[in-house]
Amino acid sequence: MANETLIDDTAKAAQPRKRAIRLAGIGLGLIAAVAGVIYYINSRHYESTDNAFIEGDVIQVSPRVAGQVLHVYVRDNQHVNQGDLIAEIDARDYQARAAEAHAHLADTAAKEDGAQSTLLLTSTVTSAVLTQTGAAAGAAGEQVKVLEAHVAESAAAIRAAEAAVRQAEAQQSAAQAEAGRAAEDAVRYRALHDRDEVSQQQLDRAETTARSTAAAQEAAAQATEAARARLVQARAAEASAQAGLRQAEAQVVQAQGMVSQAKSAPEQIAARHADVASLRAQVDQQRASVEQAELALSYTRIYASEAGYITRKSVEPGDYVQPGQPLVALVSDRVWVVANFKETQLKNMRPGQAVTMKLDAYPQLSLRGHVDSFQSGTGAAFSLLPAENATGNYVKVVQRVPVKIVLDEPAPTGYRLGPGMSVEPEVKVQ
């Protein structure tokens, strides 16, 4: 009897504990049910994925002209602004080419001026000849007009001589530029020969070129002096023509010679017009050459095309670079997110919907953005080896579609976002 009483007392004591456990289980069940309902309701309004990464433009900065690098103004992981100078190539060769192009342009422009003066001279002479031939049978007063036209011809000859002087001076400038370039080449080859980097033949060729261009410069200077002498002669001819104006006896003889000249006047004027048009076209061509030389000269300074961070720097001062050779990679400050959502998550997703993003690198940071666009196809369709579904062992797999998400605001100062960083976006779809 005593044992039965003890068992009954123990059973009665365990009943409250069982009741508490039962109530706790019911409470936990209710909490789980409420959490499940909340999760279900929330999942209907949001879509998220952990298969998302930051993307951005990576610009390969390359030179557009060949040459030796003189200065590099950036280092790895340095931030640069748009228009900042990255590197500088030796510009002396391109400066010489630009100077040569300018000299050729001046030479051709001087020739065009000379052709214009010749055309004016021919027109003037033609007009004078026609006047003289019409007045050859007239009085002495008509002969005086013919001689006045001759004075005008002499003035035109002076202008032509002045144009010749300008042309000779332009050619002298071109020869001077070429001589300067050849002299600099000879100095550089002498230094390279002293270091046994070039042969004696190459040094001799450079020095011979320097001497020949110097001689050409001297010849151009002599040609300039000769042109100036011809200008003096033209002015003396003008004075002689004015003196001839008083020689009325020669007017009849001059008129007879001008009669035959007047017959070919239209052809001569047409030929002079053609000369002017040809030289004008050459001037345009030389202007294009000058622009091209100036453009090549400007390419010796390499600038950042936009703001970003320098990476993969592979250039140092002294390197010889070629056009298209990668020097640095510029990671743009403009970044976005590519989230690979399951195709079953895209039912209610639309461009413009708000997105909240968490970064693995900065768990405490929350960024805001919006859906920008959807890729026209799954990621598998654009992979290097697309899946071949027309096989006997096909297994259906839920595909993922890349979705581009644009940040509404840049990351706060001190947080650096770069391509490849992991992101967990959450899109509010309803």
VOPAGU-2260 file (C-alpha; in pm, 1 decimal, decimal comma):
REM VOPAGU-2260
SITE   aa  ch    i         X         Y         Z
SITE  MET   A    0       0,0       0,0       0,0
SITE  ALA   A    1     280,5     236,8      80,3
SITE  ASN   A    2     435,9     179,2    -263,5
SITE  GLU   A    3     108,5     248,3    -442,1
SITE  THR   A    4      68,1     574,0    -252,7
SITE  LEU   A    5     420,2     680,9    -352,0
SITE  ILE   A    6     351,0     609,6    -721,1
SITE  ASP   A    7      30,3     809,5    -714,6
SITE  ASP   A    8     209,7    1105,7    -555,2
SITE  THR   A    9     481,5    1093,0    -824,6
SITE  ALA   A   10     225,4    1082,0   -1104,9
SITE  LYS   A   11      40,6    1377,4    -961,0
SITE  ALA   A   12     366,5    1575,3    -936,7
SITE  ALA   A   13     455,9    1500,5   -1304,0
SITE  GLN   A   14     124,8    1616,8   -1443,1
SITE  PRO   A   15     195,3    1995,3   -1409,6
SITE  ARG   A   16     531,1    1948,4   -1580,6
SITE  LYS   A   17     372,3    1764,1   -1873,5
SITE  ARG   A   18     109,5    2034,5   -1898,4
SITE  ALA   A   19     383,3    2302,7   -1912,2
SITE  ILE   A   20     571,0    2113,0   -2182,3
SITE  ARG   A   21     249,7    2072,5   -2383,7
SITE  LEU   A   22     173,7    2444,8   -2353,1
SITE  ALA   A   23     531,0    2534,0   -2454,9
SITE  GLY   A   24     502,0    2313,4   -2761,1
SITE  ILE   A   25     172,0    2471,4   -2854,6
SITE  GLY   A   26     330,6    2819,4   -2813,3
SITE  LEU   A   27     629,9    2728,8   -3028,0
SITE  GLY   A   28     396,7    2589,7   -3290,2
SITE  LEU   A   29     195,2    2910,7   -3291,1
SITE  ILE   A   30     517,2    3117,8   -3320,5
SITE  ALA   A   31     638,7    2900,4   -3609,8
SITE  ALA   A   32     301,1    2931,1   -3779,8
SITE  VAL   A   33     301,7    3311,1   -3741,0
SITE  ALA   A   34     663,2    3326,6   -3870,0
SITE  GLY   A   35     567,9    3108,8   -4163,3
SITE  VAL   A   36     270,5    3329,0   -4245,2
SITE  ILE   A   37     490,0    3643,0   -4220,8
SITE  TYR   A   38     758,3    3482,6   -4439,8
SITE  TYR   A   39     497,5    3377,5   -4694,8
SITE  ILE   A   40     343,3    3725,1   -4705,5
SITE  ASN   A   41     688,1    3886,2   -4729,0
SITE  SER   A   42     802,8    3643,4   -4999,1
SITE  ARG   A   43     508,2    3749,8   -5214,0
SITE  HIS   A   44     632,0    4110,4   -5207,7
SITE  TYR   A   45    1011,1    4056,0   -5236,2
SITE  GLU   A   46    1249,3    3848,8   -5446,0
SITE  SER   A   47    1612,6    3802,2   -5349,1
SITE  THR   A   48    1920,5    3603,9   -5450,7
SITE  ASP   A   49    2278,7    3557,0   -5336,9
SITE  ASN   A   50    2394,9    3499,0   -5696,7
SITE  ALA   A   51    2473,7    3863,0   -5771,0
SITE  PHE   A   52    2792,7    4053,4   -5835,7
SITE  ILE   A   53    2911,6    4408,3   -5900,9
SITE  GLU   A   54    3002,2    4486,0   -6261,3
SITE  GLY   A   55    3179,8    4789,2   -6410,5
SITE  ASP   A   56    3364,7    4915,5   -6716,5
SITE  VAL   A   57    3733,8    4820,2   -6732,7
SITE  ILE   A   58    3903,3    5042,5   -6992,1
SITE  GLN   A   59    4235,7    4933,6   -7140,1
SITE  VAL   A   60    4442,1    5251,3   -7180,6
SITE  SER   A   61    4673,8    5221,1   -7482,7
SITE  PRO   A   62    4889,4    5466,9   -7680,7
SITE  ARG   A   63    4788,6    5577,7   -8029,4
SITE  VAL   A   64    5146,5    5650,3   -8141,2
SITE  ALA   A   65    5475,7    5468,8   -8092,4
SITE  GLY   A   66    5763,4    5605,6   -7890,5
SITE  GLN   A   67    5968,0    5594,9   -7571,5
SITE  VAL   A   68    5783,4    5672,5   -7249,2
SITE  LEU   A   69    5932,5    5973,2   -7069,9
SITE  HIS   A   70    5702,9    6001,3   -6767,2
SITE  VAL   A   71    5438,7    5789,3   -6593,8
SITE  TYR   A   72    5221,1    5994,7   -6360,8
SITE  VAL   A   73    5007,6    5722,6   -6197,3
SITE  ARG   A   74    5055,7    5419,0   -5975,0
SITE  ASP   A   75    4855,1    5103,8   -5910,9
SITE  ASN   A   76    4519,3    5152,0   -5733,4
SITE  GLN   A   77    4541,1    5532,0   -5764,5
SITE  HIS   A   78    4218,8    5720,2   -5830,9
SITE  VAL   A   79    4223,9    5955,1   -6131,6
SITE  ASN   A   80    3971,2    6202,4   -6264,8
SITE  GLN   A   81    3863,3    6237,9   -6624,0
SITE  GLY   A   82    4132,6    6424,9   -6816,9
SITE  ASP   A   83    4417,6    6349,8   -6573,5
SITE  LEU   A   84    4753,8    6288,4   -6740,5
SITE  ILE   A   85    4854,8    5920,7   -6719,7
SITE  ALA   A   86    5176,8    5900,5   -6923,3
SITE  GLU   A   87    5386,0    6101,8   -7166,6
SITE  ILE   A   88    5574,7    5977,2   -7474,0
SITE  ASP   A   89    5886,5    6145,6   -7617,0
SITE  ALA   A   90    5739,8    6406,2   -7853,2
SITE  ARG   A   91    6054,2    6538,3   -8024,6
SITE  ASP   A   92    6009,8    6335,2   -8344,1
SITE  TYR   A   93    5644,6    6436,1   -8368,3
SITE  GLN   A   94    5732,5    6801,5   -8302,8
SITE  ALA   A   95    5981,1    6790,1   -8591,7
SITE  ARG   A   96    5720,5    6634,2   -8819,6
SITE  ALA   A   97    5469,7    6900,4   -8721,6
SITE  ALA   A   98    5725,7    7174,7   -8794,2
SITE  GLU   A   99    5802,5    7014,5   -9130,9
SITE  ALA   A  100    5431,6    6999,6   -9215,2
SITE  HIS   A  101    5392,8    7367,1   -9123,4
SITE  ALA   A  102    5690,8    7455,1   -9346,0
SITE  HIS   A  103    5545,7    7262,0   -9641,1
SITE  LEU   A  104    5216,0    7440,4   -9589,7
SITE  ALA   A  105    5388,3    7778,6   -9589,7
SITE  ASP   A  106    5578,6    7681,2   -9906,3
SITE  THR   A  107    5263,6    7574,8  -10088,4
SITE  ALA   A  108    5073,7    7881,6   -9967,8
SITE  ALA   A  109    5353,5    8100,8  -10103,6
SITE  LYS   A  110    5330,9    7919,9  -10437,7
SITE  GLU   A  111    4956,1    7982,9  -10440,5
SITE  ASP   A  112    5017,8    8352,9  -10377,4
SITE  GLY   A  113    5266,1    8350,6  -10665,5
SITE  ALA   A  114    5011,7    8182,5  -10892,7
SITE  GLN   A  115    4751,1    8440,0  -10793,7
SITE  SER   A  116    4995,8    8715,9  -10877,4
SITE  THR   A  117    5077,7    8548,2  -11209,2
SITE  LEU   A  118    4707,6    8521,4  -11287,9
SITE  LEU   A  119    4663,4    8887,1  -11203,7
SITE  LEU   A  120    4967,5    8968,5  -11414,5
SITE  THR   A  121    4837,2    8766,0  -11708,4
SITE  SER   A  122    4493,7    8923,9  -11680,5
SITE  THR   A  123    4648,6    9266,6  -11658,4
SITE  VAL   A  124    4879,5    9202,8  -11952,8
SITE  THR   A  125    4593,3    9057,8  -12153,4
SITE  SER   A  126    4377,6    9357,8  -12081,5
SITE  ALA   A  127    4666,6    9584,8  -12169,7
SITE  VAL   A  128    4737,2    9393,9  -12492,3
SITE  LEU   A  129    4375,4    9411,4  -12599,5
SITE  THR   A  130    4373,8    9779,7  -12523,7
SITE  GLN   A  131    4698,8    9832,6  -12711,4
SITE  THR   A  132    4592,0    9633,4  -13015,3
SITE  GLY   A  133    4268,5    9827,7  -13032,7
SITE  ALA   A  134    4455,2   10152,8  -13005,6
SITE  ALA   A  135    4754,8   10058,6  -13225,2
SITE  ALA   A  136    4609,0   10246,1  -13521,4
SITE  GLY   A  137    4503,9   10536,3  -13304,0
SITE  ALA   A  138    4675,7   10841,1  -13181,1
SITE  ALA   A  139    4977,3   10879,3  -12957,3
SITE  GLY   A  140    4749,7   10913,4  -12658,1
SITE  GLU   A  141    4644,1   10547,4  -12699,4
SITE  GLN   A  142    5010,2   10448,1  -12701,1
SITE  VAL   A  143    5055,9   10624,5  -12368,3
SITE  LYS   A  144    4774,4   10410,6  -12223,1
SITE  VAL   A  145    4955,8   10099,7  -12345,0
SITE  LEU   A  146    5270,2   10208,5  -12161,5
SITE  GLU   A  147    5065,8   10274,0  -11847,4
SITE  ALA   A  148    4945,4    9917,0  -11871,1
SITE  HIS   A  149    5311,7    9813,3  -11895,2
SITE  VAL   A  150    5378,5    9997,5  -11570,4
SITE  ALA   A  151    5092,5    9796,6  -11413,2
SITE  GLU   A  152    5258,0    9483,7  -11550,3
SITE  SER   A  153    5582,0    9580,7  -11379,6
SITE  ALA   A  154    5394,4    9632,0  -11051,8
SITE  ALA   A  155    5242,1    9286,1  -11086,1
SITE  ALA   A  156    5591,1    9149,5  -11153,2
SITE  ILE   A  157    5703,6    9305,3  -10824,9
SITE  ARG   A  158    5421,3    9127,8  -10644,9
SITE  ALA   A  159    5522,7    8802,6  -10810,5
SITE  ALA   A  160    5883,0    8859,3  -10701,7
SITE  GLU   A  161    5766,7    8931,3  -10346,0
SITE  ALA   A  162    5569,0    8605,1  -10352,5
SITE  ALA   A  163    5884,8    8428,1  -10474,6
SITE  VAL   A  164    6075,2    8574,6  -10177,8
SITE  ARG   A  165    5809,7    8441,8   -9938,2
SITE  GLN   A  166    5827,9    8103,8  -10108,4
SITE  ALA   A  167    6207,5    8094,0  -10078,4
SITE  GLU   A  168    6185,6    8192,5   -9711,2
SITE  ALA   A  169    5933,4    7914,8   -9648,9
SITE  GLN   A  170    6163,9    7664,1   -9820,5
SITE  GLN   A  171    6451,1    7792,7   -9606,4
SITE  SER   A  172    6240,4    7736,5   -9292,9
SITE  ALA   A  173    6162,6    7380,4   -9407,9
SITE  ALA   A  174    6530,4    7312,3   -9476,1
SITE  GLN   A  175    6620,6    7457,6   -9135,3
SITE  ALA   A  176    6368,1    7228,9   -8961,7
SITE  GLU   A  177    6501,8    6924,1   -9149,3
SITE  ALA   A  178    6861,4    7021,0   -9068,4
SITE  GLY   A  179    6771,8    7058,9   -8700,0
SITE  ARG   A  180    6606,4    6718,2   -8693,4
SITE  ALA   A  181    6902,0    6554,3   -8870,2
SITE  ALA   A  182    7145,9    6720,6   -8630,3
SITE  GLU   A  183    6950,6    6589,2   -8329,6
SITE  ASP   A  184    6948,6    6240,3   -8488,5
SITE  ALA   A  185    7326,6    6258,2   -8535,2
SITE  VAL   A  186    7372,1    6354,7   -8167,3
SITE  ARG   A  187    7147,7    6065,4   -8055,9
SITE  TYR   A  188    7328,2    5817,2   -8283,0
SITE  ARG   A  189    7665,4    5940,2   -8149,4
SITE  ALA   A  190    7544,5    5872,5   -7793,0
SITE  LEU   A  191    7411,2    5529,2   -7894,8
SITE  HIS   A  192    7739,5    5450,5   -8076,5
SITE  ASP   A  193    7936,0    5541,3   -7764,8
SITE  ARG   A  194    7728,6    5278,0   -7580,0
SITE  ASP   A  195    7784,5    5026,9   -7867,9
SITE  GLU   A  196    7407,7    5019,5   -7939,1
SITE  VAL   A  197    7438,2    5117,1   -8307,6
SITE  SER   A  198    7696,9    5042,3   -8574,6
SITE  GLN   A  199    7954,7    5282,9   -8717,6
SITE  GLN   A  200    7768,6    5263,6   -9050,1
SITE  GLN   A  201    7447,1    5388,4   -8890,9
SITE  LEU   A  202    7639,5    5669,6   -8718,2
SITE  ASP   A  203    7808,4    5765,8   -9047,2
SITE  ARG   A  204    7472,4    5764,9   -9225,3
SITE  ALA   A  205    7321,5    5993,7   -8958,1
SITE  GLU   A  206    7615,9    6234,6   -8971,8
SITE  THR   A  207    7607,8    6234,6   -9354,5
SITE  THR   A  208    7237,6    6314,6   -9342,9
SITE  ALA   A  209    7308,6    6597,5   -9096,6
SITE  ARG   A  210    7575,1    6744,0   -9327,9
SITE  SER   A  211    7357,1    6712,9   -9637,8
SITE  THR   A  212    7059,7    6878,1   -9468,1
SITE  ALA   A  213    7287,8    7153,7   -9341,2
SITE  ALA   A  214    7407,5    7205,0   -9699,5
SITE  ALA   A  215    7046,5    7208,0   -9815,5
SITE  GLN   A  216    6972,6    7471,3   -9553,7
SITE  GLU   A  217    7262,9    7682,9   -9683,8
SITE  ALA   A  218    7139,3    7637,9  -10040,8
SITE  ALA   A  219    6791,5    7745,7   -9935,5
SITE  ALA   A  220    6940,3    8054,6   -9771,4
SITE  GLN   A  221    7123,1    8135,5  -10095,3
SITE  ALA   A  222    6801,5    8082,7  -10289,5
SITE  THR   A  223    6630,2    8330,2  -10056,7
SITE  GLU   A  224    6900,3    8586,6  -10123,7
SITE  ALA   A  225    6864,9    8524,4  -10497,8
SITE  ALA   A  226    6489,3    8576,4  -10477,1
SITE  ARG   A  227    6546,4    8900,9  -10292,8
SITE  ALA   A  228    6788,8    9006,1  -10566,2
SITE  ARG   A  229    6521,9    8929,3  -10825,4
SITE  LEU   A  230    6283,0    9148,4  -10628,2
SITE  VAL   A  231    6533,5    9433,5  -10653,8
SITE  GLN   A  232    6557,5    9366,2  -11024,5
SITE  ALA   A  233    6178,6    9373,6  -11057,3
SITE  ARG   A  234    6166,7    9708,7  -10885,5
SITE  ALA   A  235    6438,9    9835,2  -11115,7
SITE  ALA   A  236    6231,8    9704,1  -11406,8
SITE  GLU   A  237    5937,6    9905,2  -11281,3
SITE  ALA   A  238    6150,1   10218,4  -11283,4
SITE  SER   A  239    6264,7   10132,4  -11634,8
SITE  ALA   A  240    5902,7   10083,4  -11742,8
SITE  GLN   A  241    5814,3   10423,1  -11608,6
SITE  ALA   A  242    6103,6   10566,4  -11804,8
SITE  GLY   A  243    5981,8   10383,0  -12112,0
SITE  LEU   A  244    5649,1   10558,2  -12072,1
SITE  ARG   A  245    5820,5   10865,4  -12209,3
SITE  GLN   A  246    5946,3   10678,0  -12511,2
SITE  ALA   A  247    5659,3   10737,6  -12746,1
SITE  GLU   A  248    5860,3   10618,2  -13045,3
SITE  ALA   A  249    5846,7   10253,8  -12928,1
SITE  GLN   A  250    5470,6   10248,8  -12882,9
SITE  VAL   A  251    5391,7   10134,0  -13237,4
SITE  VAL   A  252    5647,9    9848,1  -13223,5
SITE  GLN   A  253    5513,8    9734,7  -12888,8
SITE  ALA   A  254    5157,6    9736,6  -13020,9
SITE  GLN   A  255    5255,4    9509,9  -13310,7
SITE  GLY   A  256    5406,1    9251,7  -13074,2
SITE  MET   A  257    5103,2    9261,4  -12849,5
SITE  VAL   A  258    4868,4    9181,8  -13136,3
SITE  SER   A  259    5006,1    8826,6  -13165,3
SITE  GLN   A  260    5013,9    8787,9  -12787,5
SITE  ALA   A  261    4649,8    8890,7  -12758,7
SITE  LYS   A  262    4544,1    8595,9  -12976,1
SITE  SER   A  263    4652,3    8345,2  -12704,7
SITE  ALA   A  264    4531,1    8552,5  -12409,1
SITE  PRO   A  265    4220,4    8342,6  -12323,0
SITE  GLU   A  266    4425,7    8020,2  -12320,7
SITE  GLN   A  267    4690,4    8179,3  -12098,4
SITE  ILE   A  268    4430,3    8302,2  -11851,3
SITE  ALA   A  269    4266,1    7956,6  -11842,0
SITE  ALA   A  270    4606,3    7796,1  -11775,6
SITE  ARG   A  271    4676,0    8040,1  -11490,6
SITE  HIS   A  272    4333,9    7966,0  -11340,7
SITE  ALA   A  273    4415,9    7595,3  -11351,2
SITE  ASP   A  274    4748,9    7661,5  -11178,6
SITE  VAL   A  275    4575,0    7852,5  -10900,5
SITE  ALA   A  276    4313,8    7577,8  -10853,6
SITE  SER   A  277    4583,8    7308,4  -10837,6
SITE  LEU   A  278    4788,6    7497,4  -10581,0
SITE  ARG   A  279    4476,4    7571,7  -10376,9
SITE  ALA   A  280    4409,0    7195,8  -10363,2
SITE  GLN   A  281    4769,9    7137,9  -10255,0
SITE  VAL   A  282    4727,0    7395,5   -9979,0
SITE  ASP   A  283    4420,5    7207,2   -9853,9
SITE  GLN   A  284    4619,9    6885,0   -9862,5
SITE  GLN   A  285    4905,9    7043,2   -9667,7
SITE  ARG   A  286    4660,5    7178,7   -9411,8
SITE  ALA   A  287    4532,7    6824,2   -9363,8
SITE  SER   A  288    4892,4    6706,2   -9318,6
SITE  VAL   A  289    4948,2    6975,8   -9056,3
SITE  GLU   A  290    4633,7    6870,4   -8871,1
SITE  GLN   A  291    4743,9    6507,1   -8883,8
SITE  ALA   A  292    5091,5    6595,2   -8753,0
SITE  GLU   A  293    4944,6    6808,6   -8474,0
SITE  LEU   A  294    4705,4    6526,8   -8387,2
SITE  ALA   A  295    4990,2    6274,8   -8368,5
SITE  LEU   A  296    5180,6    6519,5   -8148,4
SITE  SER   A  297    4883,2    6547,9   -7913,4
SITE  TYR   A  298    4868,6    6167,6   -7885,0
SITE  THR   A  299    5207,2    6169,3   -7708,5
SITE  ARG   A  300    5022,2    6275,3   -7392,7
SITE  ILE   A  301    4786,7    6001,5   -7267,9
SITE  TYR   A  302    4492,1    6111,4   -7053,1
SITE  ALA   A  303    4226,5    5928,7   -6851,3
SITE  SER   A  304    3907,1    5900,2   -7054,6
SITE  GLU   A  305    3694,0    5898,8   -6738,1
SITE  ALA   A  306    3722,2    5885,8   -6359,8
SITE  GLY   A  307    3824,6    5558,6   -6197,0
SITE  TYR   A  308    4103,3    5354,9   -6038,5
SITE  ILE   A  309    4430,6    5253,1   -6205,4
SITE  THR   A  310    4499,4    4877,9   -6210,1
SITE  ARG   A  311    4741,6    4644,0   -6387,0
SITE  LYS   A  312    4999,4    4914,8   -6457,0
SITE  SER   A  313    5253,1    4763,8   -6697,6
SITE  VAL   A  314    5451,7    5066,9   -6813,0
SITE  GLU   A  315    5754,9    5242,5   -6671,4
SITE  PRO   A  316    5961,7    5541,9   -6789,5
SITE  GLY   A  317    6202,2    5429,9   -7061,2
SITE  ASP   A  318    5973,7    5164,7   -7210,5
SITE  TYR   A  319    5920,1    5175,3   -7586,5
SITE  VAL   A  320    5548,8    5135,5   -7656,0
SITE  GLN   A  321    5348,8    5062,6   -7970,4
SITE  PRO   A  322    4995,4    5171,1   -8067,9
SITE  GLY   A  323    4736,4    4949,3   -7903,4
SITE  GLN   A  324    4976,1    4815,7   -7637,9
SITE  PRO   A  325    4796,9    4800,8   -7297,1
SITE  LEU   A  326    4961,9    5035,2   -7048,1
SITE  VAL   A  327    4713,0    5039,9   -6760,1
SITE  ALA   A  328    4358,9    4926,4   -6694,0
SITE  LEU   A  329    4116,6    5194,6   -6576,0
SITE  VAL   A  330    3829,5    5065,7   -6361,8
SITE  SER   A  331    3549,6    5317,7   -6400,9
SITE  ASP   A  332    3370,8    5470,0   -6101,2
SITE  ARG   A  333    3043,0    5380,6   -6273,7
SITE  VAL   A  334    2937,6    5039,3   -6140,7
SITE  TRP   A  335    2616,6    4837,2   -6141,5
SITE  VAL   A  336    2495,2    4501,1   -6018,4
SITE  VAL   A  337    2413,2    4191,4   -6224,1
SITE  ALA   A  338    2184,3    3959,3   -6026,4
SITE  ASN   A  339    2116,9    3610,1   -6161,4
SITE  PHE   A  340    1755,8    3543,4   -6052,5
SITE  LYS   A  341    1580,6    3215,5   -6111,6
SITE  GLU   A  342    1338,0    3232,3   -6400,0
SITE  THR   A  343    1057,4    3147,7   -6154,2
SITE  GLN   A  344    1132,7    3471,3   -5966,1
SITE  LEU   A  345    1071,0    3700,4   -6265,1
SITE  LYS   A  346     692,6    3672,8   -6275,4
SITE  ASN   A  347     625,0    4005,2   -6101,3
SITE  MET   A  348     965,0    4171,5   -6155,0
SITE  ARG   A  349     964,8    4485,6   -6373,3
SITE  PRO   A  350    1214,1    4761,9   -6465,7
SITE  GLY   A  351    1207,4    5052,7   -6220,6
SITE  GLN   A  352    1127,0    4845,1   -5909,6
SITE  ALA   A  353    1317,2    4941,6   -5595,1
SITE  VAL   A  354    1606,5    4723,4   -5478,7
SITE  THR   A  355    1786,5    4702,0   -5144,4
SITE  MET   A  356    2136,1    4551,8   -5155,4
SITE  LYS   A  357    2374,3    4407,4   -4896,8
SITE  LEU   A  358    2743,9    4354,9   -4967,8
SITE  ASP   A  359    2950,2    4066,7   -4832,1
SITE  ALA   A  360    3248,3    4301,2   -4798,0
SITE  TYR   A  361    3049,3    4558,7   -4595,3
SITE  PRO   A  362    2770,4    4382,1   -4402,7
SITE  GLN   A  363    2680,4    4703,1   -4224,1
SITE  LEU   A  364    2624,6    4890,3   -4554,4
SITE  SER   A  365    2289,4    4894,3   -4732,2
SITE  LEU   A  366    2263,5    5036,4   -5083,6
SITE  ARG   A  367    1955,0    5135,7   -5277,1
SITE  GLY   A  368    1894,6    5093,1   -5646,7
SITE  HIS   A  369    1637,0    4993,6   -5902,9
SITE  VAL   A  370    1589,4    4729,1   -6169,5
SITE  ASP   A  371    1721,6    4859,7   -6500,4
SITE  SER   A  372    1676,8    4578,1   -6753,4
SITE  PHE   A  373    1667,8    4203,4   -6815,1
SITE  GLN   A  374    1900,2    4004,7   -7036,0
SITE  SER   A  375    1726,6    3855,5   -7340,4
SITE  GLY   A  376    1816,8    3498,9   -7254,6
SITE  THR   A  377    1945,8    3290,7   -6967,9
SITE  GLY   A  378    2304,9    3287,5   -6857,0
SITE  ALA   A  379    2346,0    2930,1   -6978,5
SITE  ALA   A  380    2245,7    3032,4   -7332,9
SITE  PHE   A  381    2540,7    3275,4   -7349,7
SITE  SER   A  382    2798,3    3053,6   -7178,3
SITE  LEU   A  383    3110,6    2933,2   -7356,3
SITE  LEU   A  384    2969,3    2580,2   -7375,8
SITE  PRO   A  385    2587,8    2607,0   -7387,8
SITE  ALA   A  386    2392,8    2308,1   -7261,7
SITE  GLU   A  387    2277,5    2060,3   -7528,1
SITE  ASN   A  388    1924,9    1977,1   -7417,6
SITE  ALA   A  389    1838,6    1756,8   -7717,6
SITE  THR   A  390    1988,0    1448,9   -7551,5
SITE  GLY   A  391    1840,0    1134,3   -7402,6
SITE  ASN   A  392    1958,6    1212,9   -7048,8
SITE  TYR   A  393    1788,2    1555,4   -7026,1
SITE  VAL   A  394    1708,7    1676,4   -6671,6
SITE  LYS   A  395    1508,5    1995,0   -6630,8
SITE  VAL   A  396    1693,6    2259,7   -6428,0
SITE  VAL   A  397    1554,6    2595,6   -6327,2
SITE  GLN   A  398    1755,7    2850,5   -6527,8
SITE  ARG   A  399    1884,9    3187,5   -6412,7
SITE  VAL   A  400    1840,4    3516,6   -6599,4
SITE  PRO   A  401    2085,7    3807,5   -6548,0
SITE  VAL   A  402    1908,8    4124,1   -6428,0
SITE  LYS   A  403    2089,6    4458,7   -6437,5
SITE  ILE   A  404    2042,4    4672,3   -6124,7
SITE  VAL   A  405    2154,4    5035,6   -6122,3
SITE  LEU   A  406    2257,3    5210,5   -5800,6
SITE  ASP   A  407    2046,2    5513,3   -5710,1
SITE  GLU   A  408    2335,0    5674,7   -5523,1
SITE  PRO   A  409    2711,6    5618,2   -5500,4
SITE  ALA   A  410    2862,7    5431,8   -5208,5
SITE  PRO   A  411    2956,0    5647,7   -4907,7
SITE  THR   A  412    3311,8    5775,3   -4879,4
SITE  GLY   A  413    3547,5    5504,4   -4761,6
SITE  TYR   A  414    3360,4    5217,2   -4928,2
SITE  ARG   A  415    3518,6    5101,0   -5253,8
SITE  LEU   A  416    3304,1    4897,9   -5489,8
SITE  GLY   A  417    3475,1    4696,3   -5761,1
SITE  PRO   A  418    3379,0    4442,3   -6026,1
SITE  GLY   A  419    3334,1    4090,2   -5892,8
SITE  MET   A  420    3227,3    4177,9   -5536,6
SITE  SER   A  421    2933,0    3972,4   -5406,8
SITE  VAL   A  422    2595,4    4136,7   -5345,0
SITE  GLU   A  423    2262,0    4014,5   -5206,7
SITE  PRO   A  424    1984,4    4221,0   -5369,1
SITE  GLU   A  425    1621,9    4220,6   -5257,2
SITE  VAL   A  426    1367,0    4346,3   -5512,5
SITE  LYS   A  427    1031,4    4479,3   -5402,1
SITE  VAL   A  428     806,7    4327,5   -5667,8
SITE  GLN   A  429     467,8    4429,1   -5521,9
